[in-house]
Amino acid sequence: MESTDAQIHAAMASCQQHPDPYGKCQLSSFQAEALQHTVSLDGFWIDRTEVTNAQQELCVGKGDCRPSRLAEDSSYNRETSPVAGIPLQDATKYCSWAGGRLPTEAEWEHAARGAEGLLYPWGAEFDCAGGNLGDNCISCEDGYPGPSPVGIFRRGASWCDALDMAGNVWEWVTAMFGKYPAEAQAEPLEPAEGELNILRCGSWAYCPAFVRTAFRYTVPPEADYRAVGFRCVVSLDE
C-alpha cells in the first residue's frame, strides 16, 4: 500500500503541471500516502462499479435509506449515474441494506492497484480513456462535465475488472485518517478515533495526481459533496 518518497514527489510535480482547481496542489496533500507498507487481506468481493442512483432508490423505496440530496437534480440523478452527494452514514446504511459493507482502505486499494502496486487502475501511465477525469487534464475531454454512467470506461478496468476506480465520483472507505505504520500488517484494524475520514478514487473534476490509486482525500464524515459516492464489498465468509 501507498507510495515511496519518489512517487510522492512525482505526484507533486504532476500536480504542478496539471493543478487542481481547489487548491490541493500542495506537498502535504500527498505526504499522507507514506509510509509504503505490505498488507495481507482475507478474500472479498467488491462491486464492479459505483452504486447507482437506481440501486440507491431501491433502498429508499423500502424506507431503509434516505434519498441523495441531489435526487431531484437532473445533472446528477440519472438512473445509471453513480449516486452522489452521499455522506458516510448513508453510504454505510446502503451497503448494510444490500448485504455488504463499505470497503476498508486496504481492500479498496488492493482492488484498484493489485499486488503490483500500479499507479492507476489500468497501469503505470496516465490515460485519459481510463475514466471520467478532469477535462483540463492533458485534453481529457470525454463529454461528461459531471458524472458519467457507471462502467462505460472499459480501458480503465483494474486487474480484477473493477471499473471507475479512477474518476467519476470519490468513494468512501471505512478508515479514519491516520498515519500508516512502516511494518507489515495483516487484516489491519482501522483507527478507532479521529475527526476525518477518507475518500478514494478522485472524481470527474480531478487530474492525474489525484486519481492515482494511492491518493487519500481527507474529509469529515458528513461530507455530502456533489462528487462523493461509494461502492460496497462482501467478505468471502459472509
Secondary structure, 3 states (H helix, E strand, C coil): CCCCHHHHHHHHHHHHHCCCCCCCCCHHHHHCCCCCCCEECCCEEECCCCCEHHHHHHHHHCCCCCCCCCCCCCCCCCCCCECCCCCHHHHHHHHHHCCCECCCHHHHHHHHHCCCCCCECCECCCCHHHCCCCCCCCCCCCCCCCCCCCCCCHHHCCCCCCCCCCCCCEEEEEEECCCCCCCCEECCCCCCCCCCEEEECCCCCCCHHHCCCCCCEEECCCCCCCCEECCCEEECCC
